[in-house]
Amino acid sequence: MEPIARSPSRTTMVMETIRLRIASRALLPGAKLPSIRKLAAALKVSTSTVVEAYERLVGDGTIQSRPGSGFYVAQHAGATAIPFSVADAGPKRDRAIDPFWVSRQSLEADAQDAKPGCGWLPPSWLPEDGVRRALRTLSRAKSPVLSEYGSPLGLAPLRQLIGRRMGERGIDASPDQILLSESGTQAIDLLCRLLLEPGDTVLVDDPCYFNFHALLRAHRAKIVGVPYTPTGPDIDAFATAVADHRPRLYITNSAIHNPTGAILSPVTAHRVLKIAEQSNVVIIEDDIFADFERSPAPRLAAFDGLDRVIHIGSFSKTLSASGRCGFIAAKPEWIDSLTDLKIATTFGGGRLTAELVYGVLSDGSYRKHLEVLRQRLATTMQTVSTRLQNLGVTPWLEPQAGMFLWCRLPDDRDAADVARSALQRGLVLAPGNAFSLSQSATTFMRFNVSQMQEPHVFDILRDVLSAPHAPKDRP
Amino acid sequence: MEPIARSPSRTTMVMETIRLRIASRALLPGAKLPSIRKLAAALKVSTSTVVEAYERLVGDGTIQSRPGSGFYVAQHAGATAIPFSVADAGPKRDRAIDPFWVSRQSLEADAQDAKPGCGWLPPSWLPEDGVRRALRTLSRAKSPVLSEYGSPLGLAPLRQLIGRRMGERGIDASPDQILLSESGTQAIDLLCRLLLEPGDTVLVDDPCYFNFHALLRAHRAKIVGVPYTPTGPDIDAFATAVADHRPRLYITNSAIHNPTGAILSPVTAHRVLKIAEQSNVVIIEDDIFADFERSPAPRLAAFDGLDRVIHIGSFSKTLSASGRCGFIAAKPEWIDSLTDLKIATTFGGGRLTAELVYGVLSDGSYRKHLEVLRQRLATTMQTVSTRLQNLGVTPWLEPQAGMFLWCRLPDDRDAADVARSALQRGLVLAPGNAFSLSQSATTFMRFNVSQMQEPHVFDILRDVLSAPHAPKDRP
């Protein structure tokens, strides 16, 4: 088959999509690639574009063609191929929308870009004065604080403080049951290392935080989605998924679900735990949005007593994402194995950022900051919700707290198309399918209300939504 | 078989050893355990102690007995068993000497313990004033520095500075070829995720940094050791190992080898690269001790031009281990895949510690600090070497730089026994076999000369070495 000349950017996009899936372990060495027709339909490109991309990937050794059978990922393709049309300094604006799309667009955005798609607050919403004070205090700390590795479990006073804060949410955890990590993401990563064998099945919510997909693929897990309802996972679907797939793990957010803003109800929590107990499923409860909460919602870890539920948290969302620090609370026998894994993979933890977080948390002003922040978010949530509804964008529910609004676009618009157009105008959005394993959130979008303070955000949204567009179901 | 009453601490030690090997993936689910006789000999306990330990591990579901065949690790033993005689606050002084022993003893040591076994400098040897200045500067930084995630590649000015410093060592790397990581260990961990499939073989030096063993086991790699000589790996053994085991990776330190202090010679470097090229072996060159160097030694990455050699470094050893920051320099097509893996497993990197490191490195005083430090280490190395030789402890070579002295103990003393006795006296040592895959360094010990400034260190060493001891080859 002769390669056919095609728009280089589309061919490159297809090649990058495949390389990404290989790098992120969504496609393992030896795996069969999607058929040309199927991939063309999925990526909305012509079959000849896919043909050229596959030919070129064969040419550089990333994939292999087996005549009569199709295309397969080469052994060690993730490492030895000559992949990726490389990293110029700026964001890759033509990258396919996959689990990394939102992450990279948000993290690589220019300072002047608006980022309603990102998952964090603007700096001015964070307790900057507290962080500055804590840094000044640290600059006068004793030498070991500035120079030495952290202890394996991590800074003891911070673990005690985290234990007390968990107690306020009904979760009993002694400081010895708490292990500090570099971040909430790293906490889940360590747990996957401990609990998963390659090929194990993990349940996630559909939709869920998009990075769960990327992280679980890096662990070669089989991922199964359970539809999420306004009160937690759809319990019948959860029971069926457990029976059919015998998962090892279920990863979820209980209080303030990402991306929907939903809150787990006590009755759903109880049922989820009962099913998990009967089938020996371990649950990771990712509670990184805890400090946004205005009234305490149920926690699986509180009902379960940290038996099969592992509770994780971090301070990136309400304190600082620059000085990173997360934690794992679990039963003692797991903490010791996790500590060894932490040493093996990161050696001593970052003591300085733990000291910084402790400094800010133990400063009386942090609680006041949270009160102001929650009120500000509540007001903003209402304003933004109204303005979005004026554009025909409909919230799936009105969240009780947090920064996210999960919305349906008007006219069944394809959120990925809208996100691509918005990006041309300097607006980073988070299209629904980045969160959805089943790709069933095509017309949904997650909005971060704190990042929508500038009026031009709504002007761009209006323009993009009212622009002529191809019907959603074109081939 | 009825369990026989035994000293609980020995039984517990055996149980912990097995659980650790399971947690660290040295023993995978379904793997056969060592025979009772073999384990008893290896751990220097009676066979009845091992019998009781195995019985108890069967009892709690960690392992299974198959009559007539032996004992096997249970499926999911690492996670569901009720393991570990839990973490009281203090260090576990009776823990078996495995790759984690030195790490945990060093990281968990009381402030009053002396730690000639640890791998870092005392705080007073580090550029504390520079760190304090950098913290004060950070306390006045712009808001995003204090609040936002780092960019995927990490702080651009720091990557530029690292590139220039690498240039001084003959390695060409543009800032786009440099990815910041949370630490040197995390850099290797990311690379293992990218490059290894479970079951792949990795070559390491024998002896090598003990944590390489733990880290590679966490990646389910098969580890093969190559004897290390004063000028690099034994090149014939290296060639044989490559031919016999077809390794995917070779991990080494070029300049200032840990634990021996040896330096790679140009001729060995050239031969290693030639063999690696012929057999498509990727090399990770861990250069975290670079700043100790007094005259520049050859780097594999300089000869190879970052083609199949990946160069990693960190600032934990000469700047601060509290504010952690490492880096990976590699060919561009690998950096992009690594960036996705970094996002999947840690999301945004720690911006604050990167800013801190940049602040200290770009402060003119850091170079002056290094000059003073190198001189101080050279003087100390000489004094400590003489004092050790007075105790009959013989250096394997006189290192040209760095903090480590790799020494043979007098009278073929078992270094693990000596380390256990010393620990009772508050002295943390690093016995040779923790570094040796072949367990052929029984009579060796690694000494960190910077941690031997207190005269009582030598008093304790003298006492422990002159105490009556069982002959090395008892059963």
HADDOCK unambig.tbl for C-alpha pairs under 7 A between the chains (distance, minus, plus):
assign (segid A and resid 23 and name CA) (segid B and resid 337 and name CA) 5.65 0.50 0.50
assign (segid A and resid 24 and name CA) (segid B and resid 341 and name CA) 6.67 0.50 0.50
assign (segid A and resid 78 and name CA) (segid B and resid 194 and name CA) 6.72 0.50 0.50
assign (segid A and resid 79 and name CA) (segid B and resid 194 and name CA) 6.49 0.50 0.50
assign (segid A and resid 79 and name CA) (segid B and resid 195 and name CA) 5.57 0.50 0.50
assign (segid A and resid 79 and name CA) (segid B and resid 334 and name CA) 6.93 0.50 0.50
assign (segid A and resid 82 and name CA) (segid B and resid 333 and name CA) 5.97 0.50 0.50
assign (segid A and resid 83 and name CA) (segid B and resid 333 and name CA) 5.31 0.50 0.50
assign (segid A and resid 84 and name CA) (segid B and resid 333 and name CA) 5.64 0.50 0.50
assign (segid A and resid 84 and name CA) (segid B and resid 336 and name CA) 6.84 0.50 0.50
assign (segid A and resid 86 and name CA) (segid B and resid 332 and name CA) 6.48 0.50 0.50
assign (segid A and resid 86 and name CA) (segid B and resid 333 and name CA) 6.44 0.50 0.50
assign (segid A and resid 87 and name CA) (segid B and resid 176 and name CA) 6.97 0.50 0.50
assign (segid A and resid 87 and name CA) (segid B and resid 336 and name CA) 6.92 0.50 0.50
assign (segid A and resid 100 and name CA) (segid B and resid 340 and name CA) 6.96 0.50 0.50
assign (segid A and resid 107 and name CA) (segid B and resid 151 and name CA) 5.34 0.50 0.50
assign (segid A and resid 107 and name CA) (segid B and resid 152 and name CA) 6.44 0.50 0.50
assign (segid A and resid 108 and name CA) (segid B and resid 151 and name CA) 5.81 0.50 0.50
assign (segid A and resid 108 and name CA) (segid B and resid 152 and name CA) 6.93 0.50 0.50
assign (segid A and resid 123 and name CA) (segid B and resid 143 and name CA) 5.81 0.50 0.50
assign (segid A and resid 123 and name CA) (segid B and resid 144 and name CA) 5.66 0.50 0.50
assign (segid A and resid 123 and name CA) (segid B and resid 147 and name CA) 5.39 0.50 0.50
assign (segid A and resid 123 and name CA) (segid B and resid 148 and name CA) 6.64 0.50 0.50
assign (segid A and resid 126 and name CA) (segid B and resid 147 and name CA) 6.92 0.50 0.50
assign (segid A and resid 128 and name CA) (segid B and resid 143 and name CA) 6.93 0.50 0.50
assign (segid A and resid 132 and name CA) (segid B and resid 139 and name CA) 4.52 0.50 0.50
assign (segid A and resid 132 and name CA) (segid B and resid 140 and name CA) 6.97 0.50 0.50
assign (segid A and resid 135 and name CA) (segid B and resid 135 and name CA) 5.98 0.50 0.50
assign (segid A and resid 135 and name CA) (segid B and resid 136 and name CA) 6.79 0.50 0.50
assign (segid A and resid 135 and name CA) (segid B and resid 139 and name CA) 5.39 0.50 0.50
assign (segid A and resid 136 and name CA) (segid B and resid 135 and name CA) 6.80 0.50 0.50
assign (segid A and resid 136 and name CA) (segid B and resid 136 and name CA) 5.71 0.50 0.50
assign (segid A and resid 136 and name CA) (segid B and resid 139 and name CA) 6.06 0.50 0.50
assign (segid A and resid 139 and name CA) (segid B and resid 132 and name CA) 4.52 0.50 0.50
assign (segid A and resid 139 and name CA) (segid B and resid 135 and name CA) 5.40 0.50 0.50
assign (segid A and resid 139 and name CA) (segid B and resid 136 and name CA) 6.07 0.50 0.50
assign (segid A and resid 140 and name CA) (segid B and resid 132 and name CA) 6.96 0.50 0.50
assign (segid A and resid 143 and name CA) (segid B and resid 123 and name CA) 5.79 0.50 0.50
assign (segid A and resid 143 and name CA) (segid B and resid 128 and name CA) 6.93 0.50 0.50
assign (segid A and resid 144 and name CA) (segid B and resid 123 and name CA) 5.63 0.50 0.50
assign (segid A and resid 145 and name CA) (segid B and resid 322 and name CA) 6.75 0.50 0.50
assign (segid A and resid 146 and name CA) (segid B and resid 320 and name CA) 6.75 0.50 0.50
assign (segid A and resid 146 and name CA) (segid B and resid 322 and name CA) 5.68 0.50 0.50
assign (segid A and resid 147 and name CA) (segid B and resid 123 and name CA) 5.36 0.50 0.50
assign (segid A and resid 147 and name CA) (segid B and resid 126 and name CA) 6.91 0.50 0.50
assign (segid A and resid 147 and name CA) (segid B and resid 320 and name CA) 4.48 0.50 0.50
assign (segid A and resid 147 and name CA) (segid B and resid 321 and name CA) 5.37 0.50 0.50
assign (segid A and resid 147 and name CA) (segid B and resid 322 and name CA) 5.07 0.50 0.50
assign (segid A and resid 148 and name CA) (segid B and resid 123 and name CA) 6.62 0.50 0.50
assign (segid A and resid 148 and name CA) (segid B and resid 320 and name CA) 6.57 0.50 0.50
assign (segid A and resid 148 and name CA) (segid B and resid 321 and name CA) 4.90 0.50 0.50
assign (segid A and resid 148 and name CA) (segid B and resid 322 and name CA) 4.97 0.50 0.50
assign (segid A and resid 149 and name CA) (segid B and resid 321 and name CA) 4.89 0.50 0.50
assign (segid A and resid 149 and name CA) (segid B and resid 322 and name CA) 5.00 0.50 0.50
assign (segid A and resid 150 and name CA) (segid B and resid 322 and name CA) 6.58 0.50 0.50
assign (segid A and resid 151 and name CA) (segid B and resid 107 and name CA) 5.31 0.50 0.50
assign (segid A and resid 151 and name CA) (segid B and resid 108 and name CA) 5.80 0.50 0.50
assign (segid A and resid 152 and name CA) (segid B and resid 107 and name CA) 6.41 0.50 0.50
assign (segid A and resid 152 and name CA) (segid B and resid 108 and name CA) 6.90 0.50 0.50
assign (segid A and resid 183 and name CA) (segid B and resid 346 and name CA) 6.72 0.50 0.50
assign (segid A and resid 185 and name CA) (segid B and resid 345 and name CA) 6.01 0.50 0.50
assign (segid A and resid 185 and name CA) (segid B and resid 346 and name CA) 5.16 0.50 0.50
assign (segid A and resid 185 and name CA) (segid B and resid 347 and name CA) 6.55 0.50 0.50
assign (segid A and resid 186 and name CA) (segid B and resid 345 and name CA) 5.86 0.50 0.50
assign (segid A and resid 186 and name CA) (segid B and resid 346 and name CA) 5.14 0.50 0.50
assign (segid A and resid 189 and name CA) (segid B and resid 345 and name CA) 5.98 0.50 0.50
assign (segid A and resid 194 and name CA) (segid B and resid 78 and name CA) 6.77 0.50 0.50
assign (segid A and resid 194 and name CA) (segid B and resid 79 and name CA) 6.56 0.50 0.50
assign (segid A and resid 195 and name CA) (segid B and resid 79 and name CA) 5.59 0.50 0.50
assign (segid A and resid 211 and name CA) (segid B and resid 344 and name CA) 6.01 0.50 0.50
assign (segid A and resid 214 and name CA) (segid B and resid 344 and name CA) 5.32 0.50 0.50
assign (segid A and resid 215 and name CA) (segid B and resid 344 and name CA) 4.80 0.50 0.50
assign (segid A and resid 215 and name CA) (segid B and resid 345 and name CA) 5.81 0.50 0.50
assign (segid A and resid 320 and name CA) (segid B and resid 146 and name CA) 6.74 0.50 0.50
assign (segid A and resid 320 and name CA) (segid B and resid 147 and name CA) 4.46 0.50 0.50
assign (segid A and resid 320 and name CA) (segid B and resid 148 and name CA) 6.56 0.50 0.50
assign (segid A and resid 321 and name CA) (segid B and resid 147 and name CA) 5.36 0.50 0.50
assign (segid A and resid 321 and name CA) (segid B and resid 148 and name CA) 4.90 0.50 0.50
assign (segid A and resid 321 and name CA) (segid B and resid 149 and name CA) 4.89 0.50 0.50
assign (segid A and resid 322 and name CA) (segid B and resid 145 and name CA) 6.75 0.50 0.50
assign (segid A and resid 322 and name CA) (segid B and resid 146 and name CA) 5.68 0.50 0.50
assign (segid A and resid 322 and name CA) (segid B and resid 147 and name CA) 5.07 0.50 0.50
assign (segid A and resid 322 and name CA) (segid B and resid 148 and name CA) 4.97 0.50 0.50
assign (segid A and resid 322 and name CA) (segid B and resid 149 and name CA) 4.99 0.50 0.50
assign (segid A and resid 322 and name CA) (segid B and resid 150 and name CA) 6.57 0.50 0.50
assign (segid A and resid 322 and name CA) (segid B and resid 350 and name CA) 5.45 0.50 0.50
assign (segid A and resid 322 and name CA) (segid B and resid 351 and name CA) 4.74 0.50 0.50
assign (segid A and resid 322 and name CA) (segid B and resid 352 and name CA) 5.10 0.50 0.50
assign (segid A and resid 323 and name CA) (segid B and resid 350 and name CA) 5.79 0.50 0.50
assign (segid A and resid 323 and name CA) (segid B and resid 351 and name CA) 6.61 0.50 0.50
assign (segid A and resid 323 and name CA) (segid B and resid 352 and name CA) 5.21 0.50 0.50
assign (segid A and resid 324 and name CA) (segid B and resid 350 and name CA) 5.67 0.50 0.50
assign (segid A and resid 332 and name CA) (segid B and resid 86 and name CA) 6.44 0.50 0.50
assign (segid A and resid 333 and name CA) (segid B and resid 82 and name CA) 6.09 0.50 0.50
assign (segid A and resid 333 and name CA) (segid B and resid 83 and name CA) 5.35 0.50 0.50
assign (segid A and resid 333 and name CA) (segid B and resid 84 and name CA) 5.56 0.50 0.50
assign (segid A and resid 333 and name CA) (segid B and resid 86 and name CA) 6.44 0.50 0.50
assign (segid A and resid 336 and name CA) (segid B and resid 84 and name CA) 6.95 0.50 0.50
assign (segid A and resid 336 and name CA) (segid B and resid 87 and name CA) 6.96 0.50 0.50
assign (segid A and resid 337 and name CA) (segid B and resid 23 and name CA) 5.64 0.50 0.50
assign (segid A and resid 340 and name CA) (segid B and resid 100 and name CA) 6.93 0.50 0.50
assign (segid A and resid 341 and name CA) (segid B and resid 24 and name CA) 6.64 0.50 0.50
assign (segid A and resid 344 and name CA) (segid B and resid 211 and name CA) 6.00 0.50 0.50
assign (segid A and resid 344 and name CA) (segid B and resid 214 and name CA) 5.32 0.50 0.50
assign (segid A and resid 344 and name CA) (segid B and resid 215 and name CA) 4.79 0.50 0.50
assign (segid A and resid 345 and name CA) (segid B and resid 185 and name CA) 6.01 0.50 0.50
assign (segid A and resid 345 and name CA) (segid B and resid 186 and name CA) 5.87 0.50 0.50
assign (segid A and resid 345 and name CA) (segid B and resid 189 and name CA) 5.98 0.50 0.50
assign (segid A and resid 345 and name CA) (segid B and resid 215 and name CA) 5.80 0.50 0.50
assign (segid A and resid 346 and name CA) (segid B and resid 183 and name CA) 6.73 0.50 0.50
assign (segid A and resid 346 and name CA) (segid B and resid 185 and name CA) 5.16 0.50 0.50
assign (segid A and resid 346 and name CA) (segid B and resid 186 and name CA) 5.15 0.50 0.50
assign (segid A and resid 347 and name CA) (segid B and resid 185 and name CA) 6.54 0.50 0.50
assign (segid A and resid 350 and name CA) (segid B and resid 322 and name CA) 5.46 0.50 0.50
assign (segid A and resid 350 and name CA) (segid B and resid 323 and name CA) 5.79 0.50 0.50
assign (segid A and resid 350 and name CA) (segid B and resid 324 and name CA) 5.68 0.50 0.50
assign (segid A and resid 351 and name CA) (segid B and resid 322 and name CA) 4.73 0.50 0.50
assign (segid A and resid 351 and name CA) (segid B and resid 323 and name CA) 6.60 0.50 0.50
assign (segid A and resid 352 and name CA) (segid B and resid 322 and name CA) 5.09 0.50 0.50
assign (segid A and resid 352 and name CA) (segid B and resid 323 and name CA) 5.19 0.50 0.50
